[in-house]
Amino acid sequence: MMDPLILARLQFAATTIFHYFFVPLSIGLVVLIAIMETLYVVKGKEEYKKMTKFWGKLFLINFAVGVVTGIIQEFQFGMNWSDYSRFVGDVFGAPLAIEALFAFFMESTFIGLWIFGWDRLSKKVHLLCIWLVALGTTMSAFWILAANSFMQRPVGFTINNGRAEMNDFFALITNGQLLVEFPHTIFAAFATGAFMITGISAYKMLRKQDVEFFKKSFIIAVIMGLVSSLGTALAGHSQAQYLVETQPMKMAASEGLWGESGDPAPWTVYAHIDTEDQSNSFEIKVPYLLSFLSYSKFNGEIKGMLELQKEYEQTYGPGDYIPPVKTTFWSFRIMVAAGSLMILLTLYGCYLAWRKKLDRSNTWFYRAMLWSISLPFIANTAGWIMTEIGRQPWTVFGLMQTKDSISPSVTPGQILFSLISFSTIYTALGIVMVFLFLKVIKKGPNAVDVDHDDHGSDPYAKEGYHAIS
């Protein structure tokens, strides 16, 4: 456990997973807030303005904490992964610079205009500000995923003096991996924001607090939740088919396939995996399904890990190219299970909304929606674990292994100290965020109007200023 590589990987996992709690929530919330403000501008009803302000407070709190966690995450690349940073720096420089200088700058600028622009900007200009924030958050995700996609499938580069140097920027942003990874990630982010709003709205309706306000919020969010959950599943299906071609070892590990699967290939529902014997002692399979998922037809072979291991040894030289199978296998199934529950819950919620049956008699459903706030976070985390662990032992697939990416001079004590320090900071940030969320939720939407009447100034600007501070 005092191996610097293990400690560095633990720190990367901790910082990345924690940071990714906030990123999709920000992306999802801001789009829903923009939709609510659009309804306010189009219909002119104050209730939509109240919705925009109430849910906007939660977005601002989450955005502020997310920025802090992102800054901390960047520190570890210079500290723990200097050889990796040196190798990919000339490739990552362009997309990450665009993300920081263009997308994040646009987010920050128009968030400020939106916070302080109530009653100062025209309705349409103010609405444009929040849509530009939504565009900025989405574009931030695009540029970061462009860098991540290079790690999954390197394109548009040449090797010079032992470093990858970009020679085709267009190839980088049209990477096939990016084209399947980006929609899957964005739809998942939309679902994360939607489930946050539906869960909080369900809780408030259970407690009979501002029922009409939260019922309308619930309807808007549950529709978005259904559309985005289905979009996530369809985009994920396309991504899985792409993996069969570009990262077959990851696909084989996610299915627990050791030897040849045969043609047609069955999909493994459950497997008791024995990594020492490199076999499964017990399996539950669905015939033909894996071939259909992989090729959209009921025939087609998926190569097993042992066969691929021999091929990789011929291509890359001696080594162990089989990733942690159990982690890859079960993280994929946890993601699929959480996503399936999200589709079922939102489908039923849309049915209730269509039949106008959203009342307190659906107590079990509202309680389920409250707990379902966790489902997108579980799916997002499991999906990223599968994506990163399934690529092992590679940091950049086919070019650089994880063991060669760590800083050569870093000591286990230094990494352990920073791991404990960052974890402590993250814990404190998490507690602060939960406290602020609960405070806003407890006050409810009417607190905005009360503050406005009492102080005669725009309370949302004040709330937003304190959230960012």
Steps between C-alpha positions, in 0.01 A plus 500: 500500500802733528582446133500853348316372191216358709478815713504725192222296341295517819540875510404534135191287560397695811543845347345411165195322641431778750542773237270313266218515752469871421573526127196314360272658760605849387450413134160345562367765738593798284319358196182445702530848649535643149186313396310638800608856425403449136150404616495816713596723207258329257200465733568793731395307812679591822501140623759412235715791610474373855604153381800644318617684810444216744674227300759754392620530859579129511680527167719785624597315817586187303690697236712678761595179679565326168748768396697454821513121464615538139789722601617250760474220247741678265771513767545124498609489135806709574570326829433133428489462122778720360624241249146459369455879482827531312397233252153638416556870572533606136176319412295602803619861494263616226166351616560577867608856421184551293295357787655741750526813285178468302244267655570562869551872438161512328337313787647732763422821312138423426437349844595841641272682256219259577534530879509878508292561188154446643298824449811654339503315166203445274327165535633369170858611564487349847366176353782502244750518786383176662492319165858614438594362843340170398692506173822576687459207739426266211800621301722459807396136506573467128859625526579295809355190337709573190807457721358188666410350162865531395588280797247241381586521130803714407460687170646807330851473645857409428771377739796736526781457754290257701200736523166510322464819294174601336519534122128494414266701721197409288570130552508561876153661509348248257642200684251215472533439873401862569199478269355211703628603844378861492125436445503217755657729760279801423175306511613353833566853627152614396355201685700589813350849514153366426509242778623759748196718428251213492633360827485831686157576351370159607625560853326837517176358363511224760524766770220706336725804461445726197336207325401675177846656458679171546248305294576718198872474567461124523317477166766701315782298656342156462451556127865603471592200714326255269640652180853523637494149654392351169760712322768377739407138435499541120828694499651240733397227259686679220804542724502129586491408132791735439698335782469162331713641218742730684541352850395134474683411822285744698186358342609142575578590863163673542337173393732268694601318179823306544507271199321515168135584551378328187273631229235608588616635835280494812480790745608417855249616762698365794838332535712375787841610373819323603789725394765254619377215283386748232157344474143535625377228731132595460317704237148608406481589131245625247563335161568719194470826695868602508530458124190713454628770736839500327400478135120570494449149367465158660837371390857618538794389711650685798862406570586387851771649722743208469493517121541877508786469749696298243425756229604791724826325589582471132416867444630668815748250640497285815272611783164453668235683297194365679335773713346443846217278378269501802502878528437547127230231493299622797539874444345450156205311649448752778487776238249308288283412801490861623422626149219247458341609828524862388309422181228306684448766767483792258274304266256444785534863610416622150200267497373646829553853371315422175206348689510788753548261791788676672347515845599389849342157452818405312702502820713200405588659165600834654719320752655300218570820305663657807741207533548488124700824519793265562445292185669733246796549735534122537473449123744784423758372748469138390524602136821696549653220709425257221641742240828561683558163668406309185780679312770377737793448486497796262488869583500582129382188321778329305751777574563544871435274796390620842816376669704726270284808563578571865738773614844339543601704806176483698513306828226291659495733802440805281215336314345368820514846657334664201242220479399555862506879458288501186256248645459719808435807285252308286317375808471856631377626163244221484366584845478870412317427177246269665442760772440777245273280289289406801480863608369613160259207473364559850431868428314410183418716199295760686807620692606681182187712492514568874858623477413717201218667690707552812813644346377659181786361295558192297559222756620258238802713429576495870447123529711435192779724624517318832486159327796581279690666784 
